[in-house]
C-alpha cells in the first residue's frame, strides 16, 4: 500500500537500536511478509479480524510470533488451536 514502508520501518527500528524492544504488527499480511523478506531479525505479529486458524501456517512461514485477535473470537477452543 505504501511503497518502501517495510524498509523504512526496518531502518528506523535498527537505527534507534530498538530491535529488542519492539515488534511490528499489521492488518496487511502482505506487508508483514515483505518486511520478513527484508529483515529476518525483527519480531513480527499479525492482526486478525475474526477466527482464522488457517493463518497459523502463514505465521509459521514468516516466523511471526505475535497474534492480535478480537477478544470475542478468543474462545478456549481457539486458544487450543493456537498452541
MIGU-948625 format. One record per residue (C-alpha): x, y, z; residue in three letters. Coordinates in Angstrom, 1 decimal, m for minus. Each point is the difference from the previous one (the first is absolute). Last residue first. Layout:
<pts>
(pt (X Y Z) 'ALA'),
...
</pts>
This chain:
<pts>
(pt (m1.0 m23.7 20.9) 'UNK'),
(pt (m2.1 2.2 m2.3) 'UNK'),
(pt (m2.6 m2.8 m0.4) 'UNK'),
(pt (m0.3 m0.3 3.7) 'UNK'),
(pt (m0.7 3.7 0.3) 'UNK'),
(pt (m2.7 m0.3 m2.7) 'UNK'),
(pt (m1.8 m2.7 2.1) 'UNK'),
(pt (0.2 2.1 3.1) 'UNK'),
(pt (m1.5 2.9 m1.8) 'UNK'),
(pt (1.9 3.1 m1.2) 'UNK'),
(pt (m2.5 1.1 m2.7) 'UNK'),
(pt (m1.7 2.6 2.2) 'UNK'),
(pt (3.5 1.4 1.0) 'UNK'),
(pt (0.8 1.0 m3.6) 'UNK'),
(pt (3.3 m1.5 m1.0) 'UNK'),
(pt (3.6 1.3 0.2) 'UNK'),
(pt (2.5 m2.7 m0.6) 'UNK'),
(pt (3.7 0.3 0.7) 'UNK'),
(pt (2.9 m2.4 m0.9) 'UNK'),
(pt (0.2 0.4 m3.8) 'UNK'),
(pt (2.5 m2.3 m1.5) 'UNK'),
(pt (m1.0 0.7 m3.6) 'UNK'),
(pt (m1.0 m3.6 m0.8) 'UNK'),
(pt (m1.2 m0.6 3.6) 'UNK'),
(pt (m2.4 2.9 m0.2) 'UNK'),
(pt (m1.2 m1.3 m3.4) 'UNK'),
(pt (m0.7 m3.4 1.5) 'UNK'),
(pt (m2.0 1.7 2.7) 'UNK'),
(pt (m2.2 1.9 m2.5) 'UNK'),
(pt (m2.4 m2.9 m0.4) 'UNK'),
(pt (m1.0 0.5 3.6) 'UNK'),
(pt (m2.0 3.1 m1.0) 'UNK'),
(pt (m2.5 1.0 2.6) 'UNK'),
(pt (m0.8 3.6 m0.6) 'UNK'),
(pt (1.9 3.1 m0.9) 'UNK'),
(pt (3.6 m1.1 0.3) 'UNK'),
(pt (3.0 2.2 0.7) 'UNK'),
(pt (3.4 m1.6 m0.7) 'UNK'),
(pt (3.2 0.2 1.9) 'UNK'),
(pt (3.7 0.5 m0.8) 'UNK'),
(pt (3.2 0.1 2.0) 'UNK'),
(pt (2.9 1.6 m2.1) 'UNK'),
(pt (2.8 m2.4 m0.7) 'UNK'),
(pt (m0.6 m1.4 m3.5) 'UNK'),
(pt (m0.2 3.5 m1.5) 'UNK'),
(pt (m0.8 0.7 m3.7) 'UNK'),
(pt (m1.9 m3.3 m0.7) 'UNK'),
(pt (m1.8 0.4 3.4) 'UNK'),
(pt (m1.0 3.5 m0.9) 'UNK'),
(pt (m1.5 m1.3 m3.3) 'UNK'),
(pt (m2.0 m2.6 2.0) 'UNK'),
(pt (m1.2 2.7 2.4) 'UNK'),
(pt (m1.1 2.1 m3.0) 'UNK'),
(pt (m1.9 m2.9 m1.6) 'UNK'),
(pt (m1.7 m0.6 3.4) 'UNK'),
(pt (m1.4 3.5 0.1) 'UNK'),
(pt (m1.9 0.1 3.3) 'UNK'),
(pt (3.3 0.8 1.5) 'UNK'),
(pt (2.4 m0.7 2.9) 'UNK'),
(pt (3.6 1.0 0.5) 'UNK'),
(pt (1.8 m1.0 3.2) 'UNK'),
(pt (2.0 2.4 2.1) 'UNK'),
(pt (2.5 0.0 2.9) 'UNK'),
(pt (2.7 m2.5 m1.1) 'UNK'),
(pt (0.4 1.6 m3.5) 'UNK'),
(pt (0.0 3.5 1.6) 'UNK'),
(pt (3.5 1.2 m0.9) 'UNK'),
(pt (m1.6 3.2 m1.5) 'UNK'),
(pt (1.8 m0.6 m3.3) 'UNK'),
(pt (m1.3 m3.6 0.0) 'UNK'),
(pt (m3.6 0.9 0.6) 'UNK'),
(pt (0.2 2.9 m2.4) 'UNK'),
(pt (1.6 m2.1 m2.8) 'UNK'),
(pt (m2.5 m2.8 0.4) 'UNK'),
(pt (m3.0 2.3 m0.1) 'UNK'),
(pt (1.5 1.8 m3.1) 'UNK'),
(pt (0.5 m3.3 m1.8) 'UNK'),
(pt (m3.6 m1.0 0.7) 'UNK'),
(pt (m1.4 3.4 m1.1) 'UNK'),
(pt (1.8 0.0 m3.4) 'UNK'),
(pt (m3.2 0.2 m2.0) 'UNK'),
(pt (m3.0 0.8 2.2) 'UNK'),
(pt (m2.9 m2.4 m0.9) 'UNK'),
</pts>
